[in-house]
Amino acid sequence: MADNGLMAVRFYRQSGKGYARAWMCDVSKKVNSPEAYVLFNAYGLMLEEICGVVAAVLKLGSVPVSLRNNGGTHGTLFINRSGYGLLIAEPEVCKAQQSRTIELGLRRKYAQCQQCHGRRSRSTLQLQPDGRRICEWCAGRG
């Protein structure tokens, strides 16, 4: 998720323990707006509740949209609720995007561990003092 620039909107209890999360993706370029995001795959709270908080903080509107990733809702990125998401943007952008399908186009990004040569997610490779990028498994064998 981080490799593709997605952010997590998280909610925590006073104790510091997390209890709710939704994924948030910047779609400004896809909807031709200076600031636009889609939220999806919530747990702990309803997606609409999380969206309400984010939209209020950003002083933007929201509208339901259909989401797809590389043409579907399964695969590299599973989108819950059959592709249901909420767009957060200026009210006129929300109105124009209502009932539209937004294609996220996210792909898994790989890199090679420079020790075992295994294919790993880029975000899991660790930079070593000698400049090599190695996987968590190789780093643990140390």
BAFI-3210 file (N, C-alpha, C; in Angstrom, 3 decimals, decimal comma, padded with zeros to 6 digits):
// residues 142
n [1|2|3|4|5|6|7|8|9|10|11|12|13|14|15|16|17|18|19|20|21|22|23|24|25|26|27|28|29|30|31|32|33|34|35|36|37|38|39|40|41|42|43|44|45|46|47|48|49|50|51|52|53|54|55|56|57|58|59|60|61|62|63|64|65|66|67|68|69|70|71|72|73|74|75|76|77|78|79|80|81|82|83|84|85|86|87|88|89|90|91|92|93|94|95|96|97|98|99|100|101|102|103|104|105|106|107|108|109|110|111|112|113|114|115|116|117|118|119|120|121|122|123|124|125|126|127|128|129|130|131|132|133|134|135|136|137|138|139|140|141|142]
n.u [000,818|001,870|003,877|002,473|001,614|-000,615|-002,493|-003,131|-005,985|-006,324|-007,767|-007,527|-007,754|-007,833|-005,953|-004,047|-004,334|-005,194|-008,336|-009,842|-009,769|-009,225|-008,422|-006,840|-006,622|-004,957|-006,604|-006,527|-005,465|-006,853|-009,485|-009,304|-008,813|-007,685|-007,492|-008,350|-009,623|-010,050|-011,728|-011,686|-012,314|-012,833|-012,581|-013,732|-015,015|-017,788|-017,370|-018,540|-018,604|-015,877|-015,183|-016,742|-015,379|-012,827|-013,538|-014,664|-012,451|-010,800|-012,415|-014,122|-016,408|-018,306|-018,980|-020,531|-018,732|-017,873|-015,244|-012,411|-009,626|-007,224|-009,219|-010,868|-012,204|-010,749|-007,654|-004,458|-005,148|-007,664|-010,900|-013,214|-016,809|-017,782|-016,369|-017,028|-016,587|-015,744|-015,626|-013,755|-013,834|-013,953|-017,271|-018,390|-016,818|-017,409|-020,118|-019,880|-018,581|-020,257|-021,792|-019,886|-017,254|-014,135|-010,949|-008,248|-005,699|-003,425|-000,381|001,535|004,734|007,943|011,231|014,609|016,194|019,446|021,038|019,966|018,716|016,007|012,655|011,014|008,625|009,089|008,900|009,647|012,347|015,511|017,812|021,248|024,326|026,419|025,235|023,721|020,489|018,546|016,396|014,027|014,323|016,970|018,328|017,749|019,230|021,731]
n.v [-001,175|001,276|001,567|002,445|004,926|005,091|006,064|005,526|006,106|006,411|005,527|005,953|004,707|006,321|004,956|004,407|002,281|001,110|001,272|001,596|001,900|003,175|003,006|005,531|007,250|009,437|011,011|013,213|013,918|012,126|012,989|015,558|017,752|020,051|018,959|015,861|012,815|009,255|007,144|003,876|000,402|000,203|-000,523|-001,207|001,284|002,609|003,226|005,593|007,101|007,524|008,898|011,201|012,477|012,958|014,542|016,753|017,768|018,481|020,299|019,703|018,216|015,108|012,059|008,987|006,601|004,277|001,992|000,690|-001,428|-001,854|-002,778|-004,403|-005,605|-007,308|-009,120|-007,656|-005,524|-005,780|-004,609|-003,869|-004,400|-004,676|-002,826|-000,357|003,027|006,236|009,457|012,303|015,661|018,989|020,393|020,790|019,105|016,651|016,456|016,242|013,796|011,912|008,734|007,669|005,508|005,094|004,415|003,041|001,989|000,823|-000,880|-003,672|-003,086|-004,164|-005,046|-006,205|-008,209|-007,572|-009,497|-012,210|-012,232|-012,425|-011,609|-008,881|-006,773|-003,325|-001,653|-003,251|-003,707|-003,165|-000,582|-000,961|-000,246|-000,397|000,381|-001,466|-002,875|-004,946|-007,771|-008,296|-010,836|-011,610|-009,549|-010,202|-012,500|-011,652]
n.w [000,000|000,877|-001,030|-003,227|-002,516|-000,859|002,033|005,505|007,387|010,674|013,831|017,320|020,669|023,926|025,362|023,525|021,874|018,689|016,938|014,647|011,045|007,731|004,254|002,316|-000,684|-002,849|-005,403|-006,997|-009,563|-011,165|-011,059|-011,804|-009,941|-007,426|-004,876|-003,859|-002,634|-002,203|000,040|001,417|002,293|005,188|008,704|012,041|012,426|010,591|007,109|006,235|008,593|009,138|006,833|007,192|009,296|008,133|005,885|007,198|008,612|006,448|005,270|003,066|000,664|000,247|-001,581|-002,606|-004,560|-007,148|-007,050|-008,762|-009,303|-011,570|-013,258|-011,673|-008,459|-006,976|-006,502|-006,802|-005,171|-002,967|-002,902|-000,595|-000,092|-002,699|-004,302|-003,251|-002,404|-000,979|-002,215|-001,451|-001,843|-003,344|-003,320|-005,976|-007,515|-006,369|-007,099|-009,891|-010,087|-009,036|-008,998|-010,651|-011,832|-010,435|-011,467|-009,885|-010,527|-009,266|-008,746|-007,687|-006,469|-006,983|-005,824|-005,868|-003,437|-002,446|-001,422|-001,085|-003,476|-003,841|-004,858|-003,617|-001,890|-002,357|-000,109|002,009|001,983|003,477|004,012|004,117|005,971|004,111|001,790|000,378|-000,369|001,457|002,205|004,924|005,993|005,314|006,642|009,273|009,599|009,798]
ca.u [000,000|002,744|004,598|001,602|001,241|-001,830|-002,356|-004,111|-006,635|-006,437|-008,375|-006,948|-008,349|-006,942|-004,885|-003,074|-004,654|-005,978|-009,613|-010,512|-008,877|-009,669|-007,382|-007,098|-005,794|-005,067|-007,099|-006,639|-005,211|-007,879|-010,758|-008,967|-009,120|-006,466|-007,472|-009,410|-009,202|-011,074|-011,574|-012,276|-011,877|-012,841|-012,968|-013,816|-016,070|-018,328|-016,642|-019,201|-018,184|-014,486|-015,236|-017,277|-014,313|-011,799|-014,122|-014,810|-011,111|-010,305|-013,443|-014,508|-017,620|-018,067|-020,007|-020,188|-018,258|-017,466|-013,798|-011,824|-008,173|-006,867|-010,433|-011,666|-012,171|-009,934|-006,305|-003,417|-005,823|-009,056|-011,708|-014,402|-018,146|-017,920|-015,797|-017,625|-015,692|-016,268|-014,767|-013,717|-013,353|-014,811|-018,640|-018,655|-016,127|-018,229|-021,323|-019,492|-018,079|-021,283|-022,153|-018,787|-016,268|-012,772|-009,931|-007,080|-004,495|-002,287|000,323|002,543|006,061|008,939|012,660|015,336|017,110|020,798|021,785|019,415|018,192|014,569|011,790|010,309|007,988|010,103|008,817|010,183|013,809|016,187|019,086|022,358|025,398|027,254|024,460|022,882|019,118|018,286|015,081|013,959|014,831|018,432|018,781|017,635|020,272|022,813]
ca.v [000,000|002,448|001,677|003,130|006,229|005,092|006,462|004,928|007,001|005,548|006,057|005,313|004,943|007,099|004,056|004,284|001,118|001,427|000,566|001,777|002,313|003,132|003,401|006,802|007,376|010,721|010,848|014,568|013,917|011,325|013,726|016,918|018,622|020,303|018,112|014,851|011,530|008,245|006,293|002,560|-000,703|000,593|-001,451|-000,582|002,282|002,596|004,080|006,897|007,837|007,937|009,916|012,428|013,121|013,458|015,639|017,916|018,313|019,090|021,257|019,266|017,407|013,692|011,398|007,594|006,268|002,898|001,916|-000,480|-001,406|-002,660|-003,343|-005,242|-005,316|-008,360|-009,187|-006,952|-004,731|-006,186|-003,475|-004,398|-003,901|-004,690|-001,632|000,863|003,995|007,592|010,505|013,537|016,723|020,169|019,988|020,706|017,905|015,527|016,393|015,765|012,421|011,042|007,561|007,369|004,529|005,618|003,373|003,417|001,659|000,549|-002,132|-004,054|-002,671|-005,073|-004,815|-007,436|-008,223|-007,639|-010,580|-013,505|-011,985|-012,668|-010,493|-008,420|-005,459|-002,296|-001,060|-004,153|-003,773|-002,318|-000,040|-001,349|000,762|-000,480|000,854|-002,515|-003,013|-006,367|-008,082|-008,467|-012,171|-011,561|-008,642|-010,929|-013,536|-010,823]
ca.w [000,000|000,958|-002,302|-004,169|-001,993|-000,050|003,427|006,412|008,344|011,852|015,051|018,500|021,982|024,796|025,804|022,446|021,060|017,508|016,865|013,356|009,969|006,331|003,316|001,649|-001,879|-003,538|-006,780|-007,535|-011,006|-011,830|-011,116|-012,204|-008,809|-006,641|-003,678|-003,905|-002,084|-001,986|001,210|001,218|003,155|006,597|009,762|013,365|012,262|009,232|006,177|006,226|009,797|008,937|005,787|007,791|010,067|007,212|005,098|008,078|008,873|005,214|004,815|001,724|000,591|-000,060|-002,372|-002,902|-005,897|-007,382|-007,243|-009,391|-009,411|-012,741|-013,833|-010,779|-007,023|-006,371|-007,079|-006,051|-004,136|-002,770|-002,452|000,081|-000,422|-004,165|-004,906|-002,694|-001,797|-000,824|-002,726|-000,671|-002,730|-003,374|-003,661|-007,415|-008,007|-005,898|-007,932|-011,226|-010,008|-008,466|-009,810|-011,567|-011,390|-010,437|-011,630|-009,095|-011,295|-008,388|-009,044|-006,696|-006,904|-006,444|-005,972|-005,570|-002,299|-002,975|-000,781|-001,507|-004,826|-003,861|-005,255|-002,426|-001,950|-002,120|001,224|003,033|001,912|004,454|003,552|004,981|006,008|002,904|000,653|-000,209|000,120|001,666|002,771|006,374|006,340|005,257|007,702|010,536|009,665|010,016]
c.u [000,875|003,509|003,797|001,089|-000,060|-001,506|-003,406|-004,657|-006,933|-007,042|-007,862|-007,758|-007,365|-005,769|-003,785|-003,336|-005,560|-007,283|-010,326|-009,499|-009,622|-008,467|-007,811|-006,100|-006,036|-005,472|-007,254|-006,473|-006,308|-009,206|-010,540|-009,363|-007,833|-006,355|-008,646|-008,841|-010,362|-010,707|-012,268|-011,709|-011,749|-013,087|-012,979|-014,879|-016,595|-017,518|-017,225|-018,804|-016,766|-014,430|-015,734|-016,222|-013,282|-012,324|-014,268|-013,457|-010,582|-011,243|-013,825|-015,810|-017,270|-019,251|-019,576|-019,726|-017,961|-015,967|-013,424|-010,318|-007,786|-008,068|-011,301|-011,575|-011,366|-008,542|-005,320|-004,012|-007,277|-009,820|-013,014|-015,684|-018,312|-017,445|-016,352|-016,546|-016,386|-015,222|-014,886|-013,076|-014,246|-016,208|-018,918|-017,970|-016,923|-019,459|-021,003|-019,079|-019,109|-021,658|-021,076|-017,907|-014,888|-011,817|-008,670|-005,770|-003,257|-001,685|001,327|003,916|007,102|010,347|013,349|016,238|018,524|021,669|021,270|018,831|016,715|013,807|010,929|009,614|009,047|010,099|009,389|011,702|014,427|017,533|020,161|023,446|026,280|026,505|023,587|021,487|018,829|016,942|015,179|014,564|016,342|018,990|018,751|018,692|021,625|024,174]
c.v [001,257|002,655|002,465|004,467|006,256|005,460|005,719|006,029|006,118|006,295|005,242|005,639|005,777|006,268|003,917|003,102|001,530|000,654|000,737|002,280|002,297|003,519|004,674|006,960|008,737|010,463|012,206|014,602|013,177|012,061|015,207|017,947|018,869|019,429|017,152|013,513|010,553|007,469|004,976|001,584|-000,306|-000,608|-000,695|000,497|002,136|003,556|005,496|007,740|008,372|009,058|011,247|013,196|013,740|014,652|016,902|018,581|019,050|020,166|020,992|018,483|015,948|013,124|009,937|007,442|004,772|002,905|000,616|-000,312|-002,379|-003,445|-004,159|-004,810|-006,366|-008,302|-008,475|-006,151|-005,173|-004,983|-004,033|-003,770|-003,716|-003,402|-000,321|001,744|005,330|008,587|011,726|014,600|017,947|019,737|019,870|019,499|016,668|015,362|015,822|014,299|011,429|009,955|007,207|006,274|005,157|004,431|003,819|003,112|001,406|-000,810|-002,401|-003,708|-003,522|-004,537|-006,107|-007,238|-008,407|-008,667|-011,934|-013,449|-012,327|-011,406|-010,117|-007,093|-004,416|-001,776|-001,964|-004,262|-002,759|-001,872|-000,367|-000,274|000,758|-000,071|-000,190|-002,467|-004,504|-006,568|-008,289|-009,794|-012,174|-010,661|-009,341|-012,005|-012,936|-011,017]
c.w [000,000|-000,348|-003,329|-003,638|-001,207|001,386|004,247|007,309|009,547|013,031|016,231|019,744|022,811|025,282|024,752|021,532|019,899|017,484|015,526|012,333|008,645|005,478|002,598|000,507|-002,530|-004,990|-007,467|-009,050|-011,763|-011,981|-011,432|-011,143|-008,017|-005,389|-003,724|-003,443|-002,138|-000,743|000,926|002,242|004,629|007,502|011,087|013,450|010,840|008,361|006,164|007,437|009,642|007,903|006,344|008,559|009,127|006,409|005,940|008,354|007,641|004,657|003,357|001,801|000,331|-000,829|-002,595|-004,355|-005,960|-007,663|-007,935|-009,337|-010,505|-013,242|-012,898|-009,330|-006,265|-006,985|-006,191|-004,899|-004,070|-002,223|-001,890|-000,449|-001,932|-004,824|-004,393|-002,064|-001,661|-001,307|-001,827|-001,556|-002,572|-003,823|-005,164|-008,055|-007,598|-006,789|-009,311|-011,222|-009,483|-009,467|-010,829|-010,972|-011,507|-010,473|-010,896|-009,820|-010,452|-008,727|-007,934|-007,260|-006,194|-006,645|-005,558|-004,360|-002,864|-002,259|-001,248|-002,916|-004,965|-004,251|-004,056|-002,710|-001,600|-000,700|002,313|003,002|002,864|003,907|004,584|004,961|004,755|001,632|-000,019|000,404|000,227|002,361|004,281|006,809|006,355|006,367|009,059|010,716|009,995|010,220]
res [m|a|d|n|g|l|m|a|v|r|f|y|r|q|s|g|k|g|y|a|r|a|w|m|c|d|v|s|k|k|v|n|s|p|e|a|y|v|l|f|n|a|y|g|l|m|l|e|e|i|c|g|v|v|a|a|v|l|k|l|g|s|v|p|v|s|l|r|n|n|g|g|t|h|g|t|l|f|i|n|r|s|g|y|g|l|l|i|a|e|p|e|v|c|k|a|q|q|s|r|t|i|e|l|g|l|r|r|k|y|a|q|c|q|q|c|h|g|r|r|s|r|s|t|l|q|l|q|p|d|g|r|r|i|c|e|w|c|a|g|r|g]
***
